[in-house]
């Protein structure tokens, strides 16, 4: 299956170099195309990537910064204009790394027609499992988690996964409309996870595929990010998608 990867850099020059090097390893998963979007000017990185690669590297420099989802949607839209668009579309954070290529297992997991996306196990640099798959975030649950420091109940089935590393069947990503660009930097992955499931698709957990990703938690240190995060949460909680998912979850519980 042909695979296209979208990477967005916000001044992540060193991380992007490392990730592209991993994707270019000879025995790694053959990647057909990489869309690298520079959301902030980075002349040094732009110059460095203009070298031969074992895949088609397409560089795009934004005139003005865009949100997470808008950047990846932009890459996907350009992919569809190519003469040979890939049947699989991957979204990778620039600060990802791995010891063993996770992409073959993530691609294999998409063979079922019910698969909406596949995602790996995320570890930090010390090998600890990250909090990358969670239950639906509600106001009360978030207050308990952040103010009362209560631990969430064990998950039987995650209801959303973060978008640090996701691989989609291209037709599925297209059918659900990709990310909702009204979210800026936060909750676009929650919204997309819910819409995939409401459309009848599954979030496929692939624990044999492992990546290293230390979540930055910028909203805990930067006021701008905190405001973006709160704004996105309010948008999510007031959205028809959130209400529909909560309703479908409640109905499933009653039927069970």
C-alpha positions in Angstrom: 0.0 0.0 0.0 1.4 3.4 -1.0 1.9 5.6 2.0 2.2 9.4 2.2 3.4 11.2 5.4 2.5 14.7 6.5 4.9 16.5 8.9 4.5 20.0 10.2 7.4 22.0 11.6 7.0 24.9 14.0 10.8 25.5 14.2 11.5 21.8 14.8 14.5 21.8 12.5 16.6 19.2 14.4 13.6 17.0 15.1 12.5 17.0 11.4 16.0 16.0 10.3 16.0 13.1 12.7 12.5 11.9 11.6 13.3 12.2 7.8 16.5 10.2 8.4 14.4 7.4 10.1 11.9 7.4 7.2 14.8 7.2 4.7 16.5 4.2 6.2 16.9 1.6 3.4 15.0 -1.2 5.1 12.3 1.0 6.5 8.7 1.1 5.2 8.7 2.4 1.6 7.2 5.9 1.9 5.9 7.2 -1.4 5.8 10.9 -0.5 6.4 13.2 2.4 4.7 16.6 2.7 6.8 18.8 4.9 5.1 22.0 5.9 7.1 24.8 7.5 4.5 26.7 9.7 7.3 29.1 10.6 10.1 30.3 8.4 13.2 28.1 8.6 15.5 28.9 5.7 18.2 26.5 7.1 15.9 23.5 7.2 14.3 24.5 3.8 17.8 24.5 2.3 18.8 21.2 4.0 15.8 19.2 2.8 16.6 20.0 -0.8 18.7 16.9 -1.4 18.0 13.5 -2.8 15.5 11.3 -0.8 14.2 7.8 -1.4 10.8 9.3 -1.4 9.2 12.3 -3.1 9.7 15.2 -0.6 7.3 18.1 -1.2 8.2 21.2 0.8 5.6 23.9 1.6 6.2 27.1 3.5 3.2 28.8 4.9 2.8 32.6 4.3 1.1 32.8 7.7 1.0 30.2 10.5 -2.0 27.8 10.5 -3.4 25.4 13.0 -2.5 21.7 13.4 -5.5 20.3 11.6 -5.5 23.0 8.8 -1.8 22.2 8.0 -2.4 18.4 7.7 -5.6 19.0 5.7 -3.7 21.2 3.4 -1.1 18.5 2.8 -3.9 15.9 2.2 -5.6 18.2 -0.3 -2.4 18.6 -2.2 -1.9 14.8 -2.1 -5.2 14.3 -3.9 -4.0 16.5 -6.8 -1.0 14.3 -7.4 -1.1 11.9 -10.4 -0.5 9.0 -8.0 -2.2 9.8 -4.7 -1.4 7.3 -1.9 -4.0 5.0 -0.5 -2.7 5.6 3.1 -2.1 8.9 4.8 0.0 9.3 7.9 0.2 12.2 10.3 3.5 12.4 12.3 4.7 14.9 14.8 8.2 16.1 14.0 9.4 15.2 17.5 8.8 11.5 17.0 11.5 8.8 17.0 11.7 5.1 17.2 14.1 2.1 17.6 12.1 -0.2 15.2 10.0 1.0 12.3 6.4 1.1 13.5 4.9 1.8 10.1 4.6 -1.8 8.7 2.4 -2.8 11.7 0.3 0.3 11.4 -0.3 -0.3 7.7 -1.2 -4.0 8.3 -3.8 -2.9 10.9 -5.7 -1.0 8.3 -6.6 -4.0 6.2 -10.0 -4.3 7.9 -12.7 -2.2 6.2 -13.8 -1.1 9.6 -10.4 0.5 10.4 -10.6 4.3 10.6 -7.0 4.8 11.7 -4.2 3.0 13.4 -2.0 4.2 16.2 1.1 3.0 18.0 2.1 2.7 21.7 3.7 6.0 22.7 6.6 6.0 25.1 8.6 8.8 26.6 12.4 8.8 26.5 12.6 6.7 29.7 10.4 4.0 28.2 7.2 4.9 30.2 3.9 4.6 28.5 2.4 8.0 27.6 -1.2 9.1 28.2 -2.0 9.0 24.5 -5.4 7.1 24.5 -8.1 8.3 26.7 -11.8 8.4 27.5 -14.0 11.2 26.3 -13.0 14.4 28.1 -15.8 16.0 30.1 -15.7 19.1 32.3 -16.1 17.1 35.5 -13.5 14.5 34.6 -11.0 17.2 33.7 -11.6 19.0 37.0 -11.1 15.8 38.9 -7.9 15.0 37.0 -6.2 18.4 37.1 -7.5 19.9 40.4 -8.1 16.9 42.5 -5.3 14.9 40.9 -7.5 11.8 40.8 -6.5 9.0 38.5 -8.8 8.0 35.6 -10.5 4.7 35.6 -8.8 1.9 33.6 -9.8 2.1 29.9 -11.7 -0.8 28.4 -11.8 1.0 25.1 -10.2 4.4 24.3 -12.6 6.9 22.9 -10.0 9.2 21.4 -6.3 9.1 20.6 -3.8 11.9 20.2 -2.6 12.7 16.7 1.1 12.5 17.3 1.2 9.4 15.1 -1.8 8.3 13.1 -2.2 6.4 9.8 -5.5 6.5 7.9 -6.9 4.9 4.8 -6.9 7.9 2.5 -10.5 7.3 1.5 -11.6 7.3 5.1 -9.8 10.5 5.9 -11.4 12.1 2.9 -14.8 10.8 3.6 -15.0 12.2 7.1 -13.5 15.6 6.0 -10.2 15.3 7.7 -9.6 17.5 10.8 -12.0 20.2 11.7 -9.9 23.4 11.1 -12.0 25.4 13.6 -9.9 23.8 16.3 -6.6 25.5 16.7 -3.8 23.3 18.2 -6.0 21.4 20.6 -9.0 18.9 20.5 -8.9 18.4 16.7 -7.7 14.8 17.4 -10.6 14.3 19.9 -13.1 15.6 17.4 -11.7 13.5 14.6 -11.7 10.3 16.8 -15.3 10.8 17.6 -16.4 11.5 14.0 -14.6 8.4 12.8 -16.4 6.2 15.4 -19.8 7.9 14.7 -19.2 7.0 11.0 -18.7 3.4 11.9 -14.9 3.2 11.9 -12.6 1.9 14.6 -9.5 3.4 16.2 -7.1 0.5 15.9 -4.6 0.1 18.7 -1.3 -1.5 17.5 0.8 -2.0 20.7 3.5 -3.9 18.7 4.2 -0.6 16.9 6.1 1.7 19.3 7.3 5.3 19.0 9.1 7.7 21.4 7.2 10.9 22.0 7.6 13.2 25.0 4.4 15.3 25.0 5.3 19.0 25.4 2.2 19.9 27.5 2.7 23.5 26.3 -0.7 24.6 27.7 0.7 24.1 31.2 3.5 26.6 30.7 2.3 29.1 28.0 -0.7 31.3 28.5 -1.4 31.4 24.8 -1.5 27.6 24.6 -3.7 27.5 27.7 -6.2 29.9 26.1 -6.2 27.9 22.8 -6.7 24.7 24.9 -9.6 26.1 26.9 -11.2 27.6 23.7 -11.0 24.3 21.9 -12.5 22.4 24.9 -15.4 24.8 25.0 -15.9 24.3 21.2 -15.8 20.5 21.6 -18.3 20.4 24.5 -20.8 22.5 22.6 -20.4 20.6 19.3 -23.0 18.3 17.8 -20.3 15.7 17.4 -19.7 15.6 21.2 -23.4 15.4 22.0 -24.0 12.7 19.4 -21.1 10.6 20.7 -22.2 11.0 24.4 -25.7 10.0 23.3 -24.5 6.9 21.4 -22.3 5.9 24.3 -25.2 6.1 26.7 -27.5 4.1 24.4 -24.8 1.4 24.1 -24.5 1.2 27.8 -28.2 0.8 28.4 -28.5 -1.9 25.7 -25.6 -3.8 27.2 
